[in-house]
Every structure is written in C-alpha cells, then in structure tokens.
Amino acid sequence: MHDIQAIVLDLDGTLLNSQKQVSARNRAAVLACRAQGIHVILATARPPRSVRMRRRRSRWSSAG
C-alpha cells in the first residue's frame, strides 16, 4: 500500500518534451501510477480546450 493518492504534472517542460510529445518514459511512469490507483492530474496555463484535446489523444486517460 502506498500513501500517494495523486500526482500533479505540468504539461510543458515536465510531462511533454520539447517536441510537445509525451516520451515513452513519461508515458510508462503515468501508466504505472494509474495501475497503482494514483490519480494523475494535469496542471497548465493552457486553455481547457487544449488540455481536453491532449487528454483525448493520450492512451492513458480514462476521462474523456
């Protein structure tokens, strides 16, 4: 059992690389968190529409 309930990730420069893509390493880390029941929260100054589009394109999102 873990004490971590959620992680918050900024998009630009943290989750996304310089090509605005999620690297294989970051994707694997997010999937591992989700597999352990850890909520993944995206934080950004981007408009909400941009985040929804990014979330739909990712294969690790259950929201939609």
C-alpha positions as CSV (number, residue, x, y, z in Angstrom):
1,M,0.0,0.0,0.0
2,H,1.2,3.5,-0.8
3,D,0.4,6.9,0.8
4,I,0.4,8.7,-2.6
5,Q,-3.1,9.4,-3.7
6,A,-2.4,11.7,-6.6
7,I,0.4,13.4,-8.6
8,V,0.1,16.7,-10.4
9,L,2.1,17.2,-13.6
10,D,2.7,20.4,-15.5
11,L,2.4,19.8,-19.3
12,D,5.0,22.0,-20.9
13,G,8.6,21.1,-19.9
14,T,7.5,18.4,-17.5
15,L,5.2,15.8,-19.0
16,L,5.8,17.0,-22.6
17,N,9.2,17.1,-24.2
18,S,10.5,19.9,-26.5
19,Q,8.5,18.4,-29.4
20,K,5.3,18.6,-27.3
21,Q,5.1,14.8,-27.1
22,V,4.9,12.5,-24.1
23,S,8.1,10.4,-24.0
24,A,7.9,6.7,-23.6
25,R,9.5,7.0,-20.2
26,N,6.9,9.6,-19.0
27,R,4.1,7.5,-20.5
28,A,5.3,4.4,-18.7
29,A,5.5,6.4,-15.4
30,V,2.0,7.7,-15.8
31,L,0.7,4.2,-16.6
32,A,2.5,2.8,-13.6
33,C,0.9,5.4,-11.3
34,R,-2.5,4.7,-12.7
35,A,-2.0,1.0,-12.3
36,Q,-1.3,1.6,-8.6
37,G,-4.5,3.7,-8.2
38,I,-2.7,7.0,-8.2
39,H,-4.7,9.8,-9.8
40,V,-2.8,11.8,-12.4
41,I,-3.8,15.5,-12.5
42,L,-2.7,17.8,-15.3
43,A,-1.8,21.4,-14.4
44,T,-1.2,24.0,-17.0
45,A,-1.8,27.6,-18.0
46,R,-3.1,26.4,-21.3
47,P,-6.8,26.9,-22.2
48,P,-9.1,24.0,-21.0
49,R,-9.9,23.0,-24.6
50,S,-6.2,22.4,-25.3
51,V,-5.9,20.1,-22.3
52,R,-9.0,18.1,-23.3
53,M,-7.7,17.6,-26.8
54,R,-4.3,16.4,-25.4
55,R,-6.0,14.1,-22.9
56,R,-8.2,12.5,-25.6
57,R,-5.1,11.9,-27.7
58,S,-3.3,10.1,-24.9
59,R,-3.9,6.4,-24.4
60,W,-3.5,6.7,-20.6
61,S,-6.6,8.7,-20.0
62,S,-9.8,7.2,-18.7
63,A,-11.6,10.6,-18.8
64,G,-12.9,11.9,-21.9
